[in-house]
């Protein structure tokens, strides 16, 4: 599983990357990476068919632990998943834009 920084995610977003946020709905509502789709960690197995295919899927959470779990699971199912280390917390700390 590949892991990238939030700075790498920013570049990938500018290139049209697909991002899922595996936090809980309340966390997501409090602020998320622009364009990220909410897919709480416990729902990832049921949502496999809903996820974008044919390109890397960036996975983000608060700090990188839940997203690492989700990315590992996705990779085991043949999805090219990329874990975002530092997650939304580092994204916010870097001053990057946030959607609510």
DRENPA-818323 format. One record per residue: residue number from 1; residue in three letters; chain; x, y, z of N, C-alpha, C, O in turn. Coordinates in pm, 1 decimal. Layout:
BEGIN
k->NUM	r->Ala	c->A	nx->X	ny->Y	nz->Z	cax->X	cay->Y	caz->Z	cx->X	cy->Y	cz->Z	ox->X	oy->Y	oz->Z
...
//
This chain:
BEGIN
k->1	r->Unk	c->A	nx->84.8	ny->-117.2	nz->0.0	cax->0.0	cay->0.0	caz->0.0	cx->89.8	cy->124.0	cz->0.0	ox->184.2	oy->135.0	oz->78.3
k->2	r->Unk	c->A	nx->58.1	ny->214.2	nz->-87.9	cax->134.0	cay->339.1	caz->-96.7	cx->77.6	cy->438.9	cz->3.9	ox->-43.6	oy->446.1	oz->24.2
k->3	r->Unk	c->A	nx->166.3	ny->515.3	nz->66.5	cax->126.7	cay->620.6	caz->159.4	cx->186.3	cy->751.3	cz->110.8	ox->302.8	oy->757.1	oz->71.5
k->4	r->Unk	c->A	nx->104.4	ny->857.3	nz->113.8	cax->149.9	cay->989.2	caz->70.9	cx->118.6	cy->1091.8	cz->179.2	ox->39.5	oy->1065.9	oz->269.9
k->5	r->Unk	c->A	nx->181.0	ny->1207.5	nz->168.5	cax->155.3	cay->1318.1	caz->260.2	cx->34.6	cy->1399.1	cz->212.6	ox->-14.9	oy->1380.1	oz->101.5
k->6	r->Unk	c->A	nx->-10.6	ny->1487.9	nz->297.4	cax->-122.0	cay->1574.2	caz->256.8	cx->-77.9	cy->1668.2	cz->144.8	ox->-160.5	oy->1711.3	oz->64.4
k->7	r->Unk	c->A	nx->49.9	ny->1699.9	nz->138.9	cax->99.8	cay->1784.1	caz->30.6	cx->90.5	cy->1710.0	cz->-103.5	ox->56.3	oy->1768.8	oz->-206.1
k->8	r->Unk	c->A	nx->121.6	ny->1579.8	nz->-100.2	cax->105.2	cay->1497.3	caz->-220.8	cx->-41.4	cy->1487.7	cz->-259.4	ox->-75.6	oy->1488.7	oz->-377.6
k->9	r->Unk	c->A	nx->-128.3	ny->1478.2	nz->-158.7	cax->-272.1	cay->1473.5	caz->-186.7	cx->-316.4	cy->1602.1	cz->-255.0	ox->-395.1	oy->1598.0	oz->-349.5
k->10	r->Unk	c->A	nx->-267.3	ny->1714.3	nz->-208.8	cax->-304.3	cay->1842.9	caz->-268.9	cx->-271.0	cy->1843.8	cz->-417.6	ox->-352.4	oy->1887.3	oz->-499.1
k->11	r->Unk	c->A	nx->-153.3	ny->1796.8	nz->-453.1	cax->-112.6	cay->1789.5	caz->-593.9	cx->-204.9	cy->1694.3	cz->-668.9	ox->-249.9	oy->1725.4	oz->-779.2
k->12	r->Unk	c->A	nx->-233.0	ny->1579.3	nz->-610.1	cax->-320.5	cay->1480.6	caz->-675.0	cx->-460.4	cy->1536.5	cz->-696.7	ox->-522.4	oy->1510.4	oz->-799.8
k->13	r->Unk	c->A	nx->-510.6	ny->1613.4	nz->-600.1	cax->-643.1	cay->1674.5	caz->-615.8	cx->-645.3	cy->1770.7	cz->-733.7	ox->-742.6	oy->1775.5	oz->-808.9
k->14	r->Unk	c->A	nx->-538.2	ny->1846.9	nz->-749.4	cax->-529.4	cay->1939.1	caz->-862.4	cx->-531.5	cy->1864.3	cz->-995.0	ox->-566.3	oy->1920.8	oz->-1098.7
k->15	r->Unk	c->A	nx->-493.9	ny->1736.0	nz->-990.8	cax->-493.4	cay->1652.3	caz->-1111.3	cx->-620.4	cy->1567.9	cz->-1123.1	ox->-630.2	oy->1482.1	oz->-1210.8
k->16	r->Unk	c->A	nx->-719.4	ny->1592.7	nz->-1033.2	cax->-847.4	cay->1524.2	caz->-1042.7	cx->-859.3	cy->1394.5	cz->-965.5	ox->-943.1	oy->1310.9	oz->-999.1
k->17	r->Unk	c->A	nx->-777.8	ny->1375.4	nz->-862.9	cax->-780.4	cay->1251.3	caz->-784.9	cx->-916.0	cy->1228.7	cz->-717.7	ox->-986.6	oy->1322.9	oz->-681.7
k->18	r->Unk	c->A	nx->-949.5	ny->1101.2	nz->-702.2	cax->-1068.8	cay->1061.3	caz->-627.2	cx->-1027.6	cy->1039.6	cz->-481.7	ox->-926.2	oy->975.7	oz->-453.9
k->19	r->Unk	c->A	nx->-1108.2	ny->1093.9	nz->-388.3	cax->-1076.0	cay->1085.5	caz->-245.7	cx->-1197.7	cy->1037.4	cz->-169.1	ox->-1309.0	oy->1085.6	oz->-190.6
k->20	r->Unk	c->A	nx->-1175.7	ny->940.7	nz->-78.4	cax->-1281.2	cay->904.5	caz->15.5	cx->-1233.5	cy->936.3	cz->156.1	ox->-1115.2	oy->923.9	oz->187.9
k->21	r->Unk	c->A	nx->-1327.6	ny->977.4	nz->239.2	cax->-1302.0	cay->1009.8	caz->379.1	cx->-1370.0	cy->901.4	cz->461.0	ox->-1491.9	oy->885.5	oz->453.8
k->22	r->Unk	c->A	nx->-1292.3	ny->826.6	nz->538.9	cax->-1346.9	cay->712.2	caz->611.4	cx->-1379.6	cy->743.9	cz->757.9	ox->-1397.9	oy->653.2	oz->839.1
k->23	r->Unk	c->A	nx->-1386.7	ny->872.7	nz->790.4	cax->-1426.0	cay->910.5	caz->926.5	cx->-1577.3	cy->894.6	cz->942.6	ox->-1647.2	oy->856.1	oz->848.8
k->24	r->Unk	c->A	nx->-1625.6	ny->924.3	nz->1060.4	cax->-1768.8	cay->917.3	caz->1088.9	cx->-1838.4	cy->1043.8	cz->1038.2	ox->-1773.6	oy->1147.0	oz->1021.3
k->25	r->Unk	c->A	nx->-1970.6	ny->1037.0	nz->1013.4	cax->-2042.3	cay->1151.7	caz->957.7	cx->-2023.5	cy->1282.6	cz->1034.8	ox->-2011.5	oy->1388.4	oz->973.0
k->26	r->Unk	c->A	nx->-2020.6	ny->1277.9	nz->1166.7	cax->-2002.4	cay->1400.0	caz->1244.7	cx->-1866.1	cy->1463.0	cz->1221.9	ox->-1853.3	oy->1585.2	oz->1215.4
k->27	r->Unk	c->A	nx->-1763.9	ny->1378.4	nz->1209.8	cax->-1629.5	cay->1429.1	caz->1182.9	cx->-1623.9	cy->1493.2	cz->1044.2	ox->-1566.7	oy->1600.7	oz->1026.2
k->28	r->Unk	c->A	nx->-1683.4	ny->1426.1	nz->948.4	cax->-1685.7	cay->1474.3	caz->810.4	cx->-1757.7	cy->1608.7	cz->802.3	ox->-1711.0	oy->1700.9	oz->735.5
k->29	r->Unk	c->A	nx->-1870.5	ny->1619.3	nz->870.0	cax->-1948.0	cay->1743.7	caz->868.7	cx->-1869.9	cy->1858.7	cz->930.1	ox->-1891.1	oy->1974.5	oz->894.1
k->30	r->Unk	c->A	nx->-1779.7	ny->1827.7	nz->1022.7	cax->-1699.3	cay->1930.8	caz->1086.7	cx->-1593.2	cy->1990.6	cz->996.5	ox->-1531.9	oy->2091.2	oz->1032.0
k->31	r->Unk	c->A	nx->-1570.5	ny->1931.4	nz->881.5	cax->-1474.0	cay->1981.2	caz->784.5	cx->-1400.0	cy->1867.1	cz->718.7	ox->-1351.3	oy->1776.0	oz->785.5
k->32	r->Unk	c->A	nx->-1391.9	ny->1873.0	nz->586.5	cax->-1326.0	cay->1766.1	caz->511.8	cx->-1251.7	cy->1821.8	cz->390.2	ox->-1273.2	oy->1935.5	oz->348.2
k->33	r->Unk	c->A	nx->-1165.0	ny->1739.0	nz->336.0	cax->-1091.1	cay->1773.3	caz->215.0	cx->-1193.2	cy->1798.7	cz->104.1	ox->-1283.3	oy->1717.4	oz->83.6
k->34	r->Unk	c->A	nx->-1180.3	ny->1910.6	nz->32.4	cax->-1275.9	cay->1939.7	caz->-74.6	cx->-1287.7	cy->1824.6	cz->-174.6	ox->-1188.0	oy->1770.9	oz->-222.8
k->35	r->Unk	c->A	nx->-1411.2	ny->1789.0	nz->-203.8	cax->-1437.8	cay->1683.6	caz->-300.4	cx->-1434.7	cy->1542.8	cz->-245.0	ox->-1467.2	oy->1447.9	oz->-316.4
k->36	r->Unk	c->A	nx->-1395.8	ny->1527.0	nz->-118.1	cax->-1390.2	cay->1392.9	caz->-59.2	cx->-1530.9	cy->1338.8	cz->-39.2	ox->-1620.8	oy->1410.8	oz->4.3
k->37	r->Unk	c->A	nx->-1548.8	ny->1212.5	nz->-70.9	cax->-1676.2	cay->1143.8	caz->-51.9	cx->-1672.5	cy->1069.6	cz->80.7	ox->-1575.6	oy->999.7	oz->110.5
k->38	r->Unk	c->A	nx->-1777.5	ny->1084.7	nz->160.3	cax->-1786.0	cay->1016.3	caz->289.1	cx->-1818.0	cy->869.0	cz->269.0	ox->-1919.8	oy->833.7	oz->209.3
k->39	r->Unk	c->A	nx->-1730.0	ny->783.8	nz->319.4	cax->-1749.6	cay->638.9	caz->321.0	cx->-1694.6	cy->591.6	cz->455.7	ox->-1579.0	oy->549.9	oz->463.4
k->40	r->Unk	c->A	nx->-1775.8	ny->597.4	nz->562.5	cax->-1724.0	cay->557.4	caz->694.1	cx->-1657.1	cy->419.9	cz->689.5	ox->-1700.7	oy->330.3	oz->617.2
k->41	r->Unk	c->A	nx->-1552.1	ny->405.6	nz->767.0	cax->-1469.6	cay->285.3	caz->764.9	cx->-1551.7	cy->157.1	cz->769.0	ox->-1526.1	oy->65.2	oz->691.2
k->42	r->Unk	c->A	nx->-1648.5	ny->149.4	nz->857.0	cax->-1725.6	cay->25.4	caz->872.0	cx->-1814.3	cy->-4.1	cz->751.0	ox->-1865.0	oy->-115.5	oz->737.9
k->43	r->Unk	c->A	nx->-1834.0	ny->94.8	nz->661.6	cax->-1918.6	cay->72.8	caz->544.3	cx->-1838.9	cy->44.7	cz->417.4	ox->-1897.0	oy->15.7	oz->312.8
k->44	r->Unk	c->A	nx->-1706.5	ny->53.1	nz->425.9	cax->-1623.6	cay->34.5	caz->306.0	cx->-1653.3	cy->-98.4	cz->235.6	ox->-1669.9	oy->-98.4	oz->113.6
k->45	r->Unk	c->A	nx->-1660.8	ny->-211.9	nz->306.8	cax->-1688.3	cay->-337.8	caz->235.2	cx->-1820.4	cy->-336.2	cz->156.6	ox->-1827.7	oy->-391.2	oz->46.8
k->46	r->Unk	c->A	nx->-1922.8	ny->-274.2	nz->211.7	cax->-2053.2	cay->-269.9	caz->143.9	cx->-2055.8	cy->-169.2	cz->30.0	ox->-2142.5	oy->-177.1	oz->-57.0
k->47	r->Unk	c->A	nx->-1962.6	ny->-74.9	nz->28.8	cax->-1963.6	cay->33.1	caz->-70.8	cx->-1863.6	cy->12.6	cz->-184.2	ox->-1843.5	oy->103.2	oz->-265.1
k->48	r->Unk	c->A	nx->-1800.7	ny->-104.5	nz->-191.7	cax->-1699.0	cay->-129.2	caz->-294.5	cx->-1747.0	cy->-92.6	cz->-434.6	ox->-1673.0	oy->-31.5	oz->-511.6
k->49	r->Unk	c->A	nx->-1869.1	ny->-129.4	nz->-467.4	cax->-1920.2	cay->-103.6	caz->-602.1	cx->-1948.7	cy->43.3	cz->-627.6	ox->-1964.5	oy->83.6	oz->-742.9
k->50	r->Unk	c->A	nx->-1955.7	ny->124.7	nz->-521.8	cax->-1982.6	cay->267.9	caz->-535.5	cx->-1855.7	cy->349.6	cz->-558.3	ox->-1863.3	oy->467.2	oz->-593.7
k->51	r->Unk	c->A	nx->-1739.5	ny->288.2	nz->-538.4	cax->-1613.8	cay->362.3	caz->-543.1	cx->-1563.8	cy->378.4	cz->-686.0	ox->-1583.3	oy->290.0	oz->-769.5
k->52	r->Unk	c->A	nx->-1498.8	ny->492.3	nz->-714.0	cax->-1442.9	cay->513.2	caz->-848.3	cx->-1342.7	cy->403.0	cz->-883.1	ox->-1266.0	oy->358.1	oz->-797.9
k->53	r->Unk	c->A	nx->-1344.5	ny->361.4	nz->-1006.6	cax->-1254.2	cay->254.3	caz->-1050.9	cx->-1163.0	cy->305.9	cz->-1161.0	ox->-1190.7	oy->407.8	oz->-1224.2
k->54	r->Unk	c->A	nx->-1054.1	ny->233.9	nz->-1182.5	cax->-966.4	cay->264.8	caz->-1293.8	cx->-862.0	cy->371.0	cz->-1266.8	ox->-789.4	oy->411.0	oz->-1357.9
k->55	r->Unk	c->A	nx->-853.4	ny->417.2	nz->-1143.5	cax->-752.3	cay->515.3	caz->-1106.8	cx->-726.6	cy->504.1	cz->-957.0	ox->-807.6	oy->446.1	oz->-884.7
k->56	r->Unk	c->A	nx->-615.6	ny->558.4	nz->-910.0	cax->-588.9	cay->549.8	caz->-766.0	cx->-698.6	cy->617.1	cz->-684.1	ox->-754.0	oy->719.7	oz->-723.3
k->57	r->Unk	c->A	nx->-727.9	ny->557.2	nz->-570.9	cax->-828.1	cay->611.2	caz->-479.2	cx->-755.3	cy->652.9	cz->-352.2	ox->-699.1	oy->569.2	oz->-281.5
k->58	r->Unk	c->A	nx->-756.6	ny->781.5	nz->-323.8	cax->-691.1	cay->834.5	caz->-204.7	cx->-785.9	cy->820.8	cz->-86.7	ox->-904.1	oy->853.7	oz->-96.1
k->59	r->Unk	c->A	nx->-732.2	ny->771.5	nz->24.9	cax->-814.0	cay->742.7	caz->143.1	cx->-763.0	cy->828.0	cz->258.5	ox->-644.8	oy->824.1	oz->292.5
k->60	r->Unk	c->A	nx->-854.2	ny->905.7	nz->318.7	cax->-816.8	cay->997.5	caz->425.2	cx->-906.7	cy->976.5	cz->546.6	ox->-1023.5	oy->940.1	oz->533.3
k->61	r->Unk	c->A	nx->-850.7	ny->999.8	nz->664.4	cax->-928.2	cay->1000.6	caz->789.3	cx->-879.4	cy->1120.1	cz->870.1	ox->-845.8	oy->1223.2	oz->811.8
k->62	r->Unk	c->A	nx->-874.5	ny->1109.4	nz->1000.9	cax->-827.9	cay->1220.8	caz->1083.6	cx->-675.9	cy->1229.8	cz->1085.3	ox->-620.2	oy->1338.2	oz->1068.3
k->63	r->Unk	c->A	nx->-607.5	ny->1115.6	nz->1106.0	cax->-461.7	cay->1118.3	caz->1117.0	cx->-390.6	cy->1014.5	cz->1030.4	ox->-269.6	oy->1025.3	oz->1010.3
k->64	r->Unk	c->A	nx->-460.0	ny->917.2	nz->980.0	cax->-398.8	cay->816.6	caz->893.1	cx->-413.9	cy->673.4	cz->937.2	ox->-375.2	oy->583.0	oz->863.2
k->65	r->Unk	c->A	nx->-469.2	ny->648.3	nz->1056.3	cax->-482.1	cay->510.0	caz->1104.8	cx->-600.3	cy->438.1	cz->1039.2	ox->-583.7	oy->329.1	oz->984.5
k->66	r->Unk	c->A	nx->-718.1	ny->497.8	nz->1044.4	cax->-835.6	cay->434.6	caz->982.8	cx->-819.9	cy->426.9	cz->831.6	ox->-860.0	oy->328.6	oz->769.3
k->67	r->Unk	c->A	nx->-761.2	ny->531.0	nz->773.0	cax->-742.2	cay->528.6	caz->628.1	cx->-643.9	cy->418.8	cz->587.5	ox->-658.7	oy->359.6	oz->480.5
k->68	r->Unk	c->A	nx->-544.6	ny->391.0	nz->670.8	cax->-451.7	cay->281.0	caz->641.1	cx->-525.4	cy->148.3	cz->643.1	ox->-500.5	oy->62.9	oz->558.0
k->69	r->Unk	c->A	nx->-615.9	ny->129.3	nz->738.7	cax->-696.4	cay->6.1	caz->744.6	cx->-782.1	cy->-7.0	cz->619.3	ox->-787.9	oy->-113.1	oz->557.2
k->70	r->Unk	c->A	nx->-848.8	ny->103.2	nz->583.1	cax->-936.2	cay->100.2	caz->465.3	cx->-855.7	cy->75.4	cz->338.7	ox->-896.5	oy->-3.9	oz->253.9
k->71	r->Unk	c->A	nx->-741.9	ny->142.3	nz->325.2	cax->-659.1	cay->125.5	caz->205.6	cx->-608.7	cy->-17.9	cz->193.2	ox->-606.4	oy->-73.9	oz->83.6
k->72	r->Unk	c->A	nx->-568.7	ny->-76.8	nz->304.6	cax->-522.6	cay->-215.8	caz->301.6	cx->-635.8	cy->-308.8	cz->258.3	ox->-614.8	oy->-399.2	oz->177.4
k->73	r->Unk	c->A	nx->-755.0	ny->-286.6	nz->311.9	cax->-870.0	cay->-367.6	caz->272.3	cx->-898.0	cy->-350.5	cz->122.8	ox->-916.6	oy->-448.7	oz->50.9
k->74	r->Unk	c->A	nx->-901.0	ny->-225.5	nz->76.9	cax->-930.3	cay->-199.2	caz->-64.0	cx->-827.4	cy->-266.4	cz->-154.7	ox->-862.8	oy->-325.8	oz->-256.6
k->75	r->Unk	c->A	nx->-701.7	ny->-256.7	nz->-117.6	cax->-597.8	cay->-321.5	caz->-198.0	cx->-617.8	cy->-472.0	cz->-202.3	ox->-591.0	oy->-535.0	oz->-304.5
k->76	r->Unk	c->A	nx->-664.9	ny->-530.8	nz->-91.8	cax->-689.3	cay->-675.3	caz->-90.1	cx->-803.3	cy->-714.1	cz->-183.3	ox->-819.2	oy->-831.0	oz->-218.3
k->77	r->Unk	c->A	nx->-881.6	ny->-615.7	nz->-222.7	cax->-994.3	cay->-637.7	caz->-314.3	cx->-963.5	cy->-587.1	cz->-455.1	ox->-1053.0	oy->-576.8	oz->-539.0
k->78	r->Unk	c->A	nx->-835.5	ny->-555.4	nz->-480.5	cax->-794.3	cay->-516.7	caz->-614.9	cx->-807.5	cy->-369.8	cz->-647.6	ox->-791.4	oy->-331.3	oz->-763.4
k->79	r->Unk	c->A	nx->-836.4	ny->-286.3	nz->-548.8	cax->-847.8	cay->-142.2	caz->-571.0	cx->-711.4	cy->-78.4	cz->-545.9	ox->-646.4	oy->-108.9	oz->-445.9
k->80	r->Unk	c->A	nx->-668.2	ny->8.5	nz->-634.2	cax->-542.7	cay->81.1	caz->-613.3	cx->-569.4	cy->193.4	cz->-512.7	ox->-617.0	oy->300.7	oz->-549.6
k->81	r->Unk	c->A	nx->-538.8	ny->167.9	nz->-387.1	cax->-569.3	cay->261.5	caz->-278.8	cx->-440.8	cy->326.0	cz->-227.2	ox->-336.0	oy->262.0	oz->-218.6
k->82	r->Unk	c->A	nx->-451.9	ny->454.6	nz->-193.2	cax->-338.7	cay->531.7	caz->-144.0	cx->-377.2	cy->590.8	cz->-8.6	ox->-474.3	oy->665.8	oz->1.2
k->83	r->Unk	c->A	nx->-301.7	ny->557.3	nz->95.2	cax->-327.2	cay->611.2	caz->228.5	cx->-266.8	cy->751.0	cz->240.3	ox->-154.4	oy->775.5	oz->196.7
k->84	r->Unk	c->A	nx->-344.5	ny->843.0	nz->300.6	cax->-296.3	cay->979.7	caz->321.4	cx->-252.6	cy->993.8	cz->466.7	ox->-335.8	oy->1000.5	oz->557.2
k->85	r->Unk	c->A	nx->-120.4	ny->998.4	nz->488.3	cax->-63.5	cay->1009.9	caz->621.8	cx->-89.1	cy->1149.6	cz->678.1	ox->-73.8	oy->1249.2	oz->607.4
k->86	r->Unk	c->A	nx->-127.6	ny->1156.6	nz->803.8	cax->-154.7	cay->1285.2	caz->867.7	cx->-298.8	cy->1327.8	cz->854.5	ox->-347.9	oy->1407.0	oz->934.9
k->87	r->Unk	c->A	nx->-367.4	ny->1276.2	nz->753.8	cax->-510.1	cay->1296.0	caz->736.6	cx->-559.5	cy->1439.3	cz->740.4	ox->-486.2	oy->1534.5	oz->713.6
k->88	r->Unk	c->A	nx->-685.9	ny->1450.2	nz->774.5	cax->-753.3	cay->1579.2	caz->775.1	cx->-691.4	cy->1673.8	cz->877.7	ox->-688.0	oy->1794.8	oz->855.4
k->89	r->Unk	c->A	nx->-643.1	ny->1621.0	nz->988.3	cax->-580.6	cay->1707.7	caz->1089.0	cx->-461.2	cy->1782.8	cz->1030.3	ox->-448.9	oy->1903.7	oz->1049.9
k->90	r->Unk	c->A	nx->-373.4	ny->1713.0	nz->958.7	cax->-258.3	cay->1778.8	caz->896.7	cx->-302.7	cy->1869.9	cz->782.3	ox->-243.3	oy->1975.4	oz->760.0
k->91	r->Unk	c->A	nx->-406.6	ny->1829.4	nz->710.4	cax->-460.5	cay->1910.9	caz->600.9	cx->-502.7	cy->2047.5	cz->655.0	ox->-466.8	oy->2151.0	oz->598.8
k->92	r->Unk	c->A	nx->-578.5	ny->2047.0	nz->763.6	cax->-624.8	cay->2171.3	caz->825.6	cx->-506.4	cy->2251.8	cz->879.4	ox->-499.4	oy->2373.2	oz->859.7
k->93	r->Unk	c->A	nx->-414.1	ny->2184.4	nz->946.9	cax->-297.0	cay->2252.1	caz->1004.0	cx->-212.5	cy->2320.0	cz->896.6	ox->-148.8	oy->2422.0	oz->923.1
k->94	r->Unk	c->A	nx->-211.5	ny->2264.4	nz->776.0	cax->-133.9	cay->2322.3	caz->665.9	cx->-203.5	cy->2444.1	cz->604.6	ox->-145.3	oy->2514.7	oz->522.2
k->95	r->Unk	c->A	nx->-328.1	ny->2467.9	nz->645.5	cax->-402.2	cay->2582.0	caz->593.5	cx->-469.7	cy->2557.4	cz->460.4	ox->-510.8	oy->2651.9	oz->393.0
k->96	r->Unk	c->A	nx->-481.7	ny->2430.8	nz->421.5	cax->-549.4	cay->2397.8	caz->296.8	cx->-700.3	cy->2417.5	cz->312.4	ox->-751.7	oy->2412.8	oz->424.1
k->97	r->Unk	c->A	nx->-771.3	ny->2439.5	nz->202.2	cax->-915.4	cay->2464.3	caz->211.1	cx->-991.3	cy->2341.9	cz->264.4	ox->-951.5	oy->2227.0	oz->245.1
k->98	r->Unk	c->A	nx->-1101.2	ny->2372.3	nz->331.5	cax->-1185.1	cay->2268.9	caz->392.0	cx->-1329.8	cy->2296.9	cz->351.4	ox->-1373.5	oy->2411.9	oz->348.4
k->99	r->Unk	c->A	nx->-1402.6	ny->2190.7	nz->320.6	cax->-1546.8	cay->2201.7	caz->296.2	cx->-1622.7	cy->2159.3	cz->420.7	ox->-1577.5	oy->2073.7	oz->496.6
k->100	r->Unk	c->A	nx->-1738.7	ny->2220.5	nz->440.5	cax->-1825.9	cay->2184.0	caz->553.3	cx->-1961.1	cy->2141.5	cz->501.3	ox->-2049.3	oy->2106.8	oz->579.8
//
